[in-house]
């Protein structure tokens, strides 16, 4: 990291004032000429600048040298090594295996579960839908279709590849999709007169998985809440009626091949992630079990019997749980409808 900073910091400092600004780091992230180890160093700086738990000092050459020496809370050397490993292992093809593999997808460090949950639901429904959604142009840029709208997406830079999710040897389809979400948000912010922001920051701000389903599919959603199932003031009879209604809607959604997502707020069940969006990948009416996918793509093994107290066996982010337990652990969710979004 120190070697890359020494070699390139003067080029990153575009106004030559001796201090790297957020905007200058963003410019380096988006610069296709910044590649390999240099991009890994830039990505480490971007990650550190987004870390709310370890505020960076003004990034002067002296401060950067101290950070490179391990002084400070942000471990930039570790971030650099992780970044370098990611771009070294990456397969730069769009769809290296012809179609996406959900088990290869891992969210990484960027807090954009809201846009990955709908993508995971789409991959699980039919990977070919994602293939149809993304087209590569002769110049290396892309067009990503959200609903009936084509989003122009510049070619991925090495730093953007590092900072977004990973599909490993499966290709860069997820990274292109994430950048498309950032470009979409950038256009919306500009149209509303908001301040300029990088696509990375715009997808890292979080959002609603349900709203993202509307963007991706061009169809309206209907939301459902799990709050009544946790409310002592709601009778057992009312809860059972609401559960029966949820069963009907889930069965219909999957019979129609519509996307379903859900989310958590606070959680007490081991293995579940708080304040997080999930894809609902299926509903087994006979077993009354719901199938889910966590964008973190993690593996988890309960220490004791599976259930609310010890969690649920999870592999590559996939797991199932009884619907009656789901509604007590999750905050709610949404499903795609056939109606066109506004």
C-alpha positions in Angstrom: 0.0 0.0 0.0 2.8 2.4 0.9 4.6 1.8 -2.3 1.4 2.5 -4.4 0.7 5.7 -2.5 4.2 7.0 -2.9 4.1 6.2 -6.7 0.6 7.6 -7.4 -0.6 10.1 -4.8 0.6 13.1 -6.8 -1.6 11.9 -9.7 -4.6 11.3 -7.5 -4.3 14.8 -6.0 -5.8 16.6 -9.0 -5.8 20.1 -7.5 -2.3 19.7 -6.2 -3.2 21.1 -2.7 -1.3 18.3 -0.9 -4.5 16.6 0.5 -6.6 13.9 -1.1 -10.3 14.9 -1.0 -13.3 12.5 -1.2 -14.0 13.8 -4.7 -10.4 13.0 -5.8 -10.6 9.5 -4.4 -13.9 9.0 -6.3 -12.3 10.3 -9.5 -9.5 7.7 -9.1 -12.1 5.0 -8.4 -13.9 5.8 -11.7 -10.7 6.2 -13.7 -10.3 3.3 -16.1 -6.5 4.1 -16.3 -6.1 3.2 -12.6 -5.5 -0.5 -12.7 -4.0 -3.4 -10.7 -2.1 -2.6 -7.5 -2.8 1.1 -7.9 -6.6 0.4 -8.1 -6.2 -1.8 -5.0 -4.7 1.1 -3.1 -7.4 3.5 -4.3 -10.1 1.0 -3.3 -8.6 0.7 0.2 -8.7 4.4 0.6 -12.4 4.5 -0.6 -13.3 1.7 1.8 -11.6 3.5 4.7 -13.2 6.8 3.8 -16.6 5.2 4.0 -16.0 3.6 7.4 -18.0 5.5 10.0 -16.3 3.8 12.9 -12.7 5.0 12.0 -12.7 8.6 10.8 -9.6 9.3 8.7 -7.4 12.4 9.2 -6.9 14.8 6.3 -5.1 12.6 3.7 -1.8 14.4 3.4 1.3 12.5 2.3 2.4 12.4 6.0 -1.0 11.1 7.2 -1.0 8.5 4.4 2.5 7.4 5.4 1.4 7.0 9.0 -1.7 5.0 7.9 0.5 2.8 5.8 2.7 2.2 8.8 -0.3 0.8 10.7 -1.0 3.9 12.8 -4.7 4.6 13.1 -7.8 2.5 13.4 -8.2 1.8 9.6 -6.0 -1.1 8.5 -5.3 0.1 5.0 -2.7 -2.6 4.4 -5.2 -5.3 5.0 -7.7 -3.6 2.8 -5.1 -3.3 0.1 -4.2 -7.0 0.2 -7.8 -8.0 0.2 -8.5 -5.7 -2.8 -5.5 -7.0 -4.7 -6.5 -10.6 -4.1 -10.0 -9.9 -5.4 -8.9 -8.4 -8.8 -6.3 -11.1 -9.2 -8.9 -13.8 -8.9 -11.7 -12.1 -10.8 -13.0 -13.4 -14.1 -13.6 -10.4 -16.3 -16.1 -12.1 -18.6 -19.7 -10.9 -18.2 -21.2 -14.4 -17.8 -18.3 -16.8 -17.5 -20.5 -19.9 -17.3 -23.2 -18.7 -19.6 -25.6 -17.8 -16.9 -25.4 -16.5 -13.3 -25.0 -18.9 -10.4 -26.6 -17.7 -7.1 -24.3 -19.8 -5.0 -21.3 -17.8 -6.4 -22.7 -14.4 -5.3 -21.4 -12.7 -2.2 -22.3 -9.2 -1.1 -18.9 -8.1 0.2 -18.4 -4.9 2.2 -20.8 -2.6 0.5 -24.2 -2.2 2.2 -26.3 -2.8 -0.8 -28.4 -5.8 0.2 -31.5 -3.9 -1.0 -30.4 -4.2 -4.6 -28.8 -7.7 -4.4 -31.9 -9.3 -2.8 -34.1 -8.6 -5.9 -31.2 -9.8 -8.1 -30.9 -13.0 -6.1 -34.6 -13.6 -6.4 -34.4 -13.1 -10.2 -31.4 -15.5 -10.5 -33.3 -18.1 -8.5 -36.4 -17.7 -10.6 -34.6 -18.0 -13.9 -30.9 -17.1 -14.5 -31.6 -16.4 -18.1 -33.6 -13.3 -17.0 -30.4 -11.7 -15.8 -28.6 -12.7 -19.0 -31.4 -10.9 -21.0 -31.1 -7.8 -18.8 -27.4 -7.0 -19.4 -25.9 -6.4 -22.8 -22.2 -5.6 -23.5 -21.2 -3.1 -26.2 -18.2 -3.2 -28.5 -16.4 -0.5 -26.5 -16.7 -2.5 -23.3 -19.6 -0.5 -21.8 -23.0 -2.0 -21.0 -26.7 -1.5 -21.3 -28.8 -2.8 -18.4 -32.5 -2.9 -18.8 -34.6 -2.0 -15.7 -38.3 -2.5 -16.5 -38.6 -0.8 -19.9 -35.7 1.6 -19.3 -32.2 1.1 -20.7 -29.5 2.2 -18.3 -26.1 3.1 -20.0 -23.3 1.7 -17.8 -19.6 2.7 -18.4 -17.1 -0.2 -18.4 -16.1 -1.3 -15.0 -12.9 0.0 -13.5 -10.7 -2.2 -11.4 -11.5 -0.2 -8.3 -15.2 -0.5 -8.9 -14.8 -4.3 -9.3 -13.0 -4.4 -6.0 -15.6 -2.3 -4.1 -18.7 -4.1 -5.3 -20.0 -7.6 -4.8 -18.2 -10.8 -5.9 -19.3 -13.7 -8.1 -15.7 -15.0 -8.3 -15.1 -17.2 -11.3 -18.7 -16.7 -12.4 -18.0 -13.3 -14.1 -18.8 -9.6 -13.5 -22.5 -9.7 -14.1 -23.3 -8.7 -10.4 -20.8 -5.8 -10.6 -22.3 -4.5 -13.8 -25.8 -4.7 -12.2 -24.7 -2.8 -9.1 -23.1 -0.1 -11.2 -26.3 0.2 -13.1 -28.2 0.7 -9.9 -25.7 3.4 -9.0 -26.1 5.1 -12.4 -29.9 4.9 -12.1 -29.7 6.6 -8.7 -27.3 9.1 -10.0 -29.7 10.1 -12.8 -32.6 10.4 -10.3 -30.5 12.5 -7.9 -29.5 14.9 -10.7 -33.1 15.1 -11.9 -34.1 16.2 -8.4 -31.4 18.8 -8.2 -29.4 16.9 -5.6 -25.7 17.0 -5.1 -23.3 14.9 -7.3 -22.3 11.6 -5.8 -20.5 8.5 -7.0 -22.4 5.3 -8.0 -20.5 3.5 -5.2 -21.8 5.9 -2.6 -25.3 5.9 -4.0 -25.7 2.2 -3.8 -23.9 2.1 -0.4 -26.6 4.3 1.1 -29.0 1.4 1.3 -32.7 1.4 0.3 -35.8 -0.7 0.0 -35.6 -4.1 -1.6 -39.2 -3.8 -2.5 -38.7 -0.5 -4.2 -35.8 -2.0 -6.1 -38.0 -4.8 -7.3 -40.2 -2.1 -8.9 -37.2 -0.6 -10.6 -35.8 -3.9 -11.9 -39.1 -5.4 -13.1 -41.1 -2.3 -14.0 -44.0 -3.8 -11.9 -45.6 -2.4 -8.8 -45.1 -4.3 -5.5 -47.4 -5.1 -2.6 -45.8 -5.0 0.9 -46.6 -7.2 3.9 -45.8 -6.6 7.5 -44.9 -9.2 10.1 -45.6 -6.8 13.0 -49.0 -8.3 13.9 -47.4 -11.6 14.6 -45.2 -10.0 17.3 -48.1 -7.9 18.8 -49.5 -9.3 22.0 -52.6 -7.3 21.3 -53.5 -9.3 18.2 -55.4 -12.5 19.0 -54.3 -16.0 18.0 -57.3 -16.2 15.7 -56.4 -13.0 13.9 -52.8 -14.1 13.6 -53.8 -17.4 12.1 -56.0 -15.6 9.6 -53.2 -13.3 8.6 -50.8 -16.3 8.3 -53.4 -18.1 6.0 -53.5 -14.9 3.9 -49.8 -14.8 3.7 -49.6 -18.4 2.6 -52.1 -17.7 -0.2 -50.1 -14.7 -1.5 -46.8 -16.5 -1.4 -48.2 -19.6 -3.2 -49.7 -17.3 -5.8 -46.5 -15.3 -6.3 -44.3 -18.3 -6.9 -46.9 -20.0 -9.1 -46.8 -16.8 -11.2 -43.0 -16.6 -11.0 -43.1 -13.2 -9.4 -40.2 -11.8 -7.3 -40.4 -11.8 -3.5 -38.1 -10.1 -1.0 -38.1 -9.6 2.7 -36.1 -8.0 5.5 -35.1 -7.8 9.1 -34.7 -5.1 11.7 -33.4 -6.3 15.0 -32.9 -10.0 15.3 -32.4 -12.6 18.1 -32.0 -15.7 16.0 -28.4 -16.7 15.4 -27.3 -16.7 11.8 -29.8 -13.9 10.8 -28.4 -10.5 9.9 -30.1 -7.4 11.4 -31.3 -4.5 9.2 -30.8 -6.6 6.1 -32.6 -7.6 2.9 -33.2 -11.2 1.8 -34.5 -12.8 -1.3 -37.4 -15.2 -0.8 -36.6 -18.0 -3.2 -39.6 -20.3 -2.6 -42.5 -21.4 -0.5 -43.4 -25.1 0.1 -47.1 -25.1 0.9 -47.1 -28.8 2.0 -44.3 -28.3 4.5 -45.4 -24.7 5.2 -41.7 -23.6 4.9 -40.3 -20.5 3.3 -36.9 -20.6 1.4 -34.6 -17.6 1.7 -31.3 -16.3 0.4 -28.9 -14.0 2.3 -26.9 -11.8 0.0 -23.8 -12.3 2.2 -23.7 -15.8 0.9 -22.5 -17.2 4.2 -22.5 -20.7 5.6 -24.0 -21.3 9.1 -24.4 -24.4 11.3 -26.6 -24.2 14.4 -24.9 -25.4 17.6 -28.1 -27.2 18.6 -31.5 -28.1 17.1 -32.5 -25.8 14.3 -35.0 -23.2 15.2 -35.5 -19.6 16.5 -33.1 -20.2 19.4 -30.2 -21.6 17.5 -30.7 -20.6 13.8 -31.1 -22.6 10.6 -28.6 -24.6 8.6 -27.4 -22.2 5.8 -25.1 -22.9 2.8 -24.1 -20.2 0.4 -26.7 -17.9 2.0 -29.6 -20.4 1.3 -31.8 -21.7 4.1 -35.4 -22.7 4.9 -37.5 -22.1 8.0 -41.2 -22.7 9.0 -43.4 -19.8 7.9 -44.8 -19.5 11.4 -41.2 -18.9 12.7 -40.4 -16.6 9.7 -43.1 -14.1 10.6 -41.7 -13.7 14.1 -38.1 -13.3 13.0 -38.5 -11.0 10.0 -40.0 -7.5 9.8 -41.9 -7.9 6.5 -41.4 -8.0 2.8 -43.0 -7.5 -0.6 -43.9 -9.3 -3.8 -44.0 -8.2 -7.4 -47.5 -7.7 -8.9 -48.6 -7.7 -12.6 -49.4 -4.0 -12.5 -47.0 -1.6 -14.2 -45.0 0.7 -12.0 -45.5 4.5 -12.3 
